[in-house]
């Protein structure tokens, strides 16, 4: 295909939290146009690529993205017009060079990513094929339907810090199909609400990613409730459904220690590792994300030595979808999996570079949404194309989450993609 980019438009829209983000439209020389909407995070790592925000306190509390929109329509448009839309790497590299900063802070990673994704979608439309197929061909991957890792209970920054740990998720890995896995999760989500109601735990509302946000007596209470919900929904813990934790521990790390204010205690690094080990003995936990602070490299090595043989240890804030940080983790034996969020790095090309690096090292990868999402289902196709085998979208409520899950249902029906639960933990 040799269809060139003819123009770009950008629009400030709202994400699932009511916070501004971008929608980018690309128009090709044959008249085909395509759009993409950019996700945004609340629990952000220190080393993420920079979202460009306006900073005007009178407009969306400073969170506006009108400058990022102008960058798309002016400087970026001038640089990519005439480039081949079928050569994703060249388009992305041109924008990286144009920005000229390590963190994409000049033009904004949000502006750059919107263009990157819109170009990929336009290329797929020109080819008359699904987006996942175009991405797979572009980046030489072996696509597969992903296993969903689904938010059921939330705390931390996603739910008003009722407890410190950010998310407690269910992974229905022992079912024969993606649709059966999703059905199991919906059943568990429903049973969890019943348990919360029966025990009189106050619900503060639905959290940023659609999970329940109750006031709980402790962080461990969430694990006990979720385990019970799995059983009450008729599924076997470990054999069919396991638990994943997103600790987001950098957000309760203070002065080298981990402060659990809701429980009135503070833990040293090794005491927190001991706590994870104790929980893994009591509950069907098979995945732990950001178990330690994003700068605690020595602690991550000890955590991996202690628990890496029995569960997936994922770096999110720790790696921020950054190839350099991931290479350091691989070299040091810190973690054994990476969370992949395309807006943490800013282009599809760099996202797939991180995925390839993880695969080469024999590490797991989980393609993930953000707390601020839109109805765009792009991530579902990205997860399939990546071959990573796992996707983390949020809960089974809100259209911003369901657009991805429903897209995967359609791909299960219409494509020849295989469904393979990950092993050895899933």
Secondary structure as UniProt FT lines:
FT   STRAND          4..14
FT   TURN            16..17
FT   STRAND          20..28
FT   TURN            29..30
FT   STRAND          33..37
FT   TURN            46..47
FT   TURN            57..58
FT   HELIX           60..62
FT   HELIX           66..71
FT   HELIX           72..76
FT   HELIX           77..80
FT   TURN            81..82
FT   TURN            85..86
FT   HELIX           88..99
FT   TURN            102..103
FT   TURN            105..107
FT   HELIX           109..127
FT   HELIX           131..139
FT   STRAND          147..154
FT   HELIX           156..158
FT   TURN            159..161
FT   STRAND          167..171
FT   HELIX           178..199
FT   STRAND          203..206
FT   TURN            208..209
FT   STRAND          212..214
FT   HELIX           219..232
FT   TURN            233..234
FT   TURN            238..240
FT   STRAND          241..246
FT   HELIX           249..252
FT   STRAND          253..254
FT   TURN            255..256
FT   STRAND          257..260
FT   HELIX           261..263
FT   STRAND          265..267
FT   HELIX           269..282
FT   STRAND          285..289
FT   TURN            294..295
FT   HELIX           297..307
FT   TURN            308..310
FT   STRAND          312..315
FT   TURN            317..321
FT   HELIX           323..332
FT   STRAND          337..340
FT   HELIX           342..345
FT   HELIX           348..360
FT   TURN            361..362
FT   STRAND          364..368
FT   HELIX           378..386
FT   STRAND          390..394
FT   HELIX           399..414
//
